[in-house]
Amino acid sequence: MVPTNRGSKVKTIRTFFSGSPIQRSSKLRADSDDLYRAYRHPDTRFLPVWQSRCLVAEQRAVLLGKSELSAYTDGPDDVIFLGRLDERFIFALALPDHADPAGTAQAEFIEVRKLIGQVDETDAGLLAYARAMVNWQQSHAYCSICGTRNQAIEGGFVMQCGDVNCAQRSFPRLDPAIIVLVIDRALCLLGRQPSWPEGQFSTIAGFVEPGESLEDAVRREVAEETNIAVGDCRYLASQPWPFPSALMIGFHAEAGSQSIRLNDAELAEARWISREQIVEREVMLPPSASVAYRLIEAWFDSGSDQPLDALVPAASSWRRR
Ligand SMILES: [Zn+2]
């Protein structure tokens, strides 16, 4: 009999798009003289973002010197200070949509979502960070109170209304979403969205709503999608998901009931799945770079002599088994 994971140890989980070695040096954002010196420093490097895409070569992020980007920046007001990496100051720089950045480097601008599982893990978080900040700034060009054009201040981390009588400030936005593996002894609850092919399953997920704790959101989402009642839940890991600004917050939860009924249209199918069924490949699991996979893996490994990845090699994307 396969043991359950109750009471057993679950290892610390690292997720794709997190754990970047960059030091954010947030104090420097508020000091315009230091920021200017950092911008002007010959070793400073810039991460260009164009049409929500980042520059990548040979699975690594491409950092450019200012001379390669001089057509796009005049000073620290039009870049975003990301932090320090290997003693260098790093800025993100948004290139205009109409630019032709092909001439800036022998590298390719790639949509960050397509980099999942493909790009070096230490660079993935840096690219996601740059893209998220540029996307946030571009979507906050105007004051939401009075409609005046905003100005970027504090290294690009604050967008402030240009009307001094209003001076409304906006801060980088994150949309928290829960993602949960519900566990009933030796079974886990997985669902298939209507647009996914037969056999492709993942964990339950959804955005946290105003007035909810994370635990409230776990209980509501699981009940809405499957009619399963949730008992205790336990936080395991989180994952930045900058498409455009989600933060996935991952849980294991104990099932308080077993009978599945699809309550809304979010899932086409939901099933209780055993470790044996996973090993027999009755279901296709999410890609290894997703926090969903890591939640399933943590549960699987806590009750198995052999790790999941040794028994069923993880896919780097949905399309490759
Ligand atoms: Zn305003």
Residues whose N, C-alpha, C, O or C-beta is under 5 A from the ligand:
A	BS01	ZN	C143 I145 C146 G147 T148 C161 D163 C166 A167 Q168
